[in-house]
Amino acid sequence: MKIDLEQVRKVAHLARLELTAEEEEKFTTQLSSILDYFEQLSELDTSDVPPTTRAIDVSNVTRPDELQPDPNRDAILACAPDQDGDFFKVPQIISEGDG
């Protein structure tokens, strides 16, 4: 499949890109090559391949969530405009009738 210069200009306009004539020619060739590659890929039989979200299996690396007291607790509470014992006191934003 070939992309022509007008299609590149239309995409550039939609993407709000200002391309030089040299860039338009370059992108015309590159986008055509990309579409040719996708045409090659579409010829592969993927009927037995399960859908995936990633090419490789990755998982998020997280640490265990462990509750620990903050060493600067009193300093943090001292910055509060209003407090009730060991808690920040804030204005009520939802009445009992809301919900």
FIZABA-138450 format. One record per residue (C-alpha): residue number from 1; residue in three letters; x, y negated, z negated. Coordinates in Angstrom, 2 decimals, m for minus. Layout:
<rs>
+-----+------+---------+---------+---------+
!  nr ! rest !    east !   north !      up !
+-----+------+---------+---------+---------+
! NUM !  ALA !       X !       Y !       Z !
...
+-----+------+---------+---------+---------+
</rs>
This chain:
<rs>
+-----+------+---------+---------+---------+
!  nr ! rest !    east !   north !      up !
+-----+------+---------+---------+---------+
!   1 !  MET !    0.00 !    0.00 !    0.00 !
!   2 !  LYS !    1.31 !   m3.41 !    0.89 !
!   3 !  ILE !    0.70 !   m6.63 !   m0.97 !
!   4 !  ASP !    0.65 !   m9.73 !    1.19 !
!   5 !  LEU !    1.79 !  m13.23 !    0.36 !
!   6 !  GLU !   m1.77 !  m14.51 !   m0.15 !
!   7 !  GLN !   m2.46 !  m11.84 !   m2.78 !
!   8 !  VAL !    0.72 !  m12.80 !   m4.64 !
!   9 !  ARG !   m0.31 !  m16.47 !   m4.52 !
!  10 !  LYS !   m3.80 !  m15.60 !   m5.82 !
!  11 !  VAL !   m2.39 !  m13.58 !   m8.74 !
!  12 !  ALA !    0.12 !  m16.35 !   m9.51 !
!  13 !  HIS !   m2.71 !  m18.89 !   m9.52 !
!  14 !  LEU !   m4.83 !  m16.73 !  m11.86 !
!  15 !  ALA !   m1.82 !  m16.28 !  m14.17 !
!  16 !  ARG !   m1.12 !  m20.03 !  m13.98 !
!  17 !  LEU !    2.37 !  m19.41 !  m12.58 !
!  18 !  GLU !    4.18 !  m21.81 !  m10.31 !
!  19 !  LEU !    6.30 !  m19.74 !   m7.96 !
!  20 !  THR !    8.85 !  m20.92 !   m5.46 !
!  21 !  ALA !    8.69 !  m19.59 !   m1.89 !
!  22 !  GLU !   11.65 !  m17.35 !   m2.70 !
!  23 !  GLU !    9.88 !  m15.95 !   m5.79 !
!  24 !  GLU !    6.69 !  m15.33 !   m3.79 !
!  25 !  GLU !    8.66 !  m13.26 !   m1.27 !
!  26 !  LYS !   10.46 !  m11.40 !   m4.03 !
!  27 !  PHE !    7.23 !  m10.57 !   m5.88 !
!  28 !  THR !    5.51 !   m9.51 !   m2.66 !
!  29 !  THR !    8.20 !   m6.88 !   m2.12 !
!  30 !  GLN !    8.38 !   m5.81 !   m5.78 !
!  31 !  LEU !    4.60 !   m5.49 !   m6.25 !
!  32 !  SER !    4.32 !   m3.47 !   m3.05 !
!  33 !  SER !    7.02 !   m1.11 !   m4.36 !
!  34 !  ILE !    5.20 !   m0.73 !   m7.67 !
!  35 !  LEU !    1.93 !    0.13 !   m5.91 !
!  36 !  ASP !    3.74 !    2.64 !   m3.68 !
!  37 !  TYR !    5.08 !    4.30 !   m6.81 !
!  38 !  PHE !    1.57 !    4.49 !   m8.32 !
!  39 !  GLU !    0.34 !    6.11 !   m5.12 !
!  40 !  GLN !    3.03 !    8.77 !   m5.55 !
!  41 !  LEU !    1.96 !    9.33 !   m9.15 !
!  42 !  SER !   m1.69 !    9.68 !   m8.16 !
!  43 !  GLU !   m0.75 !   12.73 !   m6.08 !
!  44 !  LEU !    0.23 !   14.67 !   m9.23 !
!  45 !  ASP !   m2.22 !   17.19 !  m10.66 !
!  46 !  THR !   m2.90 !   16.01 !  m14.21 !
!  47 !  SER !   m6.07 !   18.03 !  m14.81 !
!  48 !  ASP !   m4.36 !   20.17 !  m17.48 !
!  49 !  VAL !   m2.61 !   17.26 !  m19.18 !
!  50 !  PRO !   m4.38 !   15.97 !  m22.30 !
!  51 !  PRO !   m4.85 !   12.19 !  m22.54 !
!  52 !  THR !   m2.27 !   10.42 !  m24.68 !
!  53 !  THR !   m1.61 !    6.91 !  m25.88 !
!  54 !  ARG !    2.19 !    7.27 !  m25.81 !
!  55 !  ALA !    4.71 !    9.21 !  m23.76 !
!  56 !  ILE !    6.47 !   10.39 !  m26.92 !
!  57 !  ASP !    5.08 !   11.33 !  m30.31 !
!  58 !  VAL !    5.83 !    8.58 !  m32.82 !
!  59 !  SER !    4.48 !    7.80 !  m36.25 !
!  60 !  ASN !    4.68 !    4.81 !  m38.52 !
!  61 !  VAL !    7.44 !    4.99 !  m41.13 !
!  62 !  THR !    6.10 !    3.66 !  m44.40 !
!  63 !  ARG !    7.13 !    3.83 !  m48.00 !
!  64 !  PRO !    4.90 !    5.19 !  m50.75 !
!  65 !  ASP !    2.64 !    2.55 !  m52.26 !
!  66 !  GLU !    3.73 !    2.40 !  m55.88 !
!  67 !  LEU !    2.26 !   m0.06 !  m58.37 !
!  68 !  GLN !    4.96 !   m2.05 !  m60.16 !
!  69 !  PRO !    4.65 !   m5.07 !  m62.41 !
!  70 !  ASP !    5.99 !   m8.31 !  m60.97 !
!  71 !  PRO !    8.94 !   m9.65 !  m63.00 !
!  72 !  ASN !    7.82 !  m13.27 !  m62.33 !
!  73 !  ARG !    4.20 !  m12.74 !  m63.37 !
!  74 !  ASP !    4.08 !  m15.53 !  m65.93 !
!  75 !  ALA !    5.68 !  m18.01 !  m63.51 !
!  76 !  ILE !    3.12 !  m17.09 !  m60.84 !
!  77 !  LEU !    0.19 !  m17.46 !  m63.23 !
!  78 !  ALA !    1.57 !  m20.81 !  m64.41 !
!  79 !  CYS !    1.19 !  m22.14 !  m60.83 !
!  80 !  ALA !   m2.52 !  m21.30 !  m60.74 !
!  81 !  PRO !   m4.85 !  m24.32 !  m60.91 !
!  82 !  ASP !   m7.10 !  m22.31 !  m63.27 !
!  83 !  GLN !   m6.68 !  m18.95 !  m64.94 !
!  84 !  ASP !   m8.63 !  m16.61 !  m67.18 !
!  85 !  GLY !   m6.19 !  m14.63 !  m69.30 !
!  86 !  ASP !   m4.03 !  m12.62 !  m66.93 !
!  87 !  PHE !   m6.11 !  m13.46 !  m63.84 !
!  88 !  PHE !   m6.45 !  m16.29 !  m61.34 !
!  89 !  LYS !   m9.79 !  m18.05 !  m61.69 !
!  90 !  VAL !  m11.31 !  m19.16 !  m58.39 !
!  91 !  PRO !  m14.57 !  m20.89 !  m57.46 !
!  92 !  GLN !  m17.49 !  m18.61 !  m56.65 !
!  93 !  ILE !  m18.01 !  m18.37 !  m52.91 !
!  94 !  ILE !  m20.79 !  m15.78 !  m52.72 !
!  95 !  SER !  m23.94 !  m16.00 !  m54.80 !
!  96 !  GLU !  m25.70 !  m12.91 !  m56.08 !
!  97 !  GLY !  m28.45 !  m13.34 !  m53.45 !
!  98 !  ASP !  m26.00 !  m13.22 !  m50.53 !
!  99 !  GLY !  m25.26 !   m9.97 !  m48.81 !
+-----+------+---------+---------+---------+
</rs>
